[in-house]
């Protein structure tokens, strides 16, 4: 273990590449629930190569069945920060690897502790007894970015270089991190499609697989988390480190039965209110990712089975209709009209869809395809072939999957207002679930529909999410 005159830094147990950052002493750790972070004082600047050598032991490669990204350790007990989009489209994390350790280390017991519902951030934990090197942050409590970074300041990005024949299989014996010099271009970039708040702009391109990696200042402190880049412009963007601290502080406390019930009730009200006000985006954020994937999988399997059988001309006609909207001033409004016709009896008959496939699922399928295609053609300026590939990729995202799950909920609610009557937590073998008893308000109760409904919820990603709404069995009704 390396000791300096002023500080002593913990390293991964037995790690040969012990290191001490040349950024001055780390602050006293600040706790956000069970996660503790440290900041570091400004000291003399170091070259980007030195900074990466000092920091790379704390940077990890995060592998999921759907892709790869980076993450970095913020707490030596195995807590890492990464992007939400690195982990959200997969059912689990396959591994977290540290190529810079000697020897390289790979962990397979990894848990998604929390995903920020709005920011592109996630907190994950490697389950290990090893003490992992961590990176100091530019601040240990949320501060305006101008307090620790300015426009034009130099920063360093870390990139994972994996010279292998199969890009999906990392060879840790030959992989390594490389650094890129960059400069801050803006402290206030805005992109609603990428999330709320303001982003840190940098004049270096963000490459695929670099998402979730740290942006370091000239003192070796994390000032941002790489998140997105322009497709056809130079430069990339990062989430300010203050947003990481906001994520940690906003993570709900769920340590008691009362806290669980209060959170379930609050999330239920938030979900129902969002639907009642037509705010589908807010409702989607509270929809269970695992349930949404299952609903999406069932619907897509049924639809594509009919397309593969004899529906190719119909699909070609749909994309031709969407392509004709490119250049139209109200293209997206016209798209909604075109998509609504996919649930007509004529369209269903043309593709011989099974009776158990709800109209809402058909509309969801073509809405996601059509909107992604049109966005790629108009906003992304992609060719028709590229746009089609992007549309098909969109179907595999959890965001698209939630469209299918929300469609089921809207079908069951049928526009009626409901009231919460009771909240009950149900212990489970792997994680608890919850049932929320609902009743349609008498003034909007529809003929032919029961008054009593049950909203089902599931605990995952560190919070409670809605799975479905269904009629309440007679024996479970609350009068």
Secondary structure, DSSP 8 states (H G I E B T S, - for coil): --B-SS-B---STT-SS----SS--B---EEETTEEE-BB-------HHHHHHHHGGGEEEEEETTEEEEEEEEETTTEEEE-HHHHTTSSSEEEEEETTSSS-EEE--EEEEEE-SSSS-EEEEE--SS------BS-SS---GGGT--TT-EEEEEEEE---SSTTS--TTT-EEEEEEEEEEEEEE--TTT-SS-EEEESS---TT-TT-EEEETTS-EEEEEEEE-SSSS-EEEEEHHHHHHHHHHS----SHHHHHHHHHHHHHHHHHHHHTT-HHHHHHTB-HHHHHHHHHHHHHHHHHHIIIIIHHHHHHHHHHHHTTTT-TTHHHHHHHHHHGGGSHHHHHHHT--TTS-HHHHHHHHHHHHHHHHHHHHTS---HHHHHHHHHHHTTSHHHHHHHHHHHHHHHHTT--EEEEEEEEE--SSS-EEEEEEEE-GGG--TTS-SEEEEEEEEETTEEEEEEEEE--GGG---
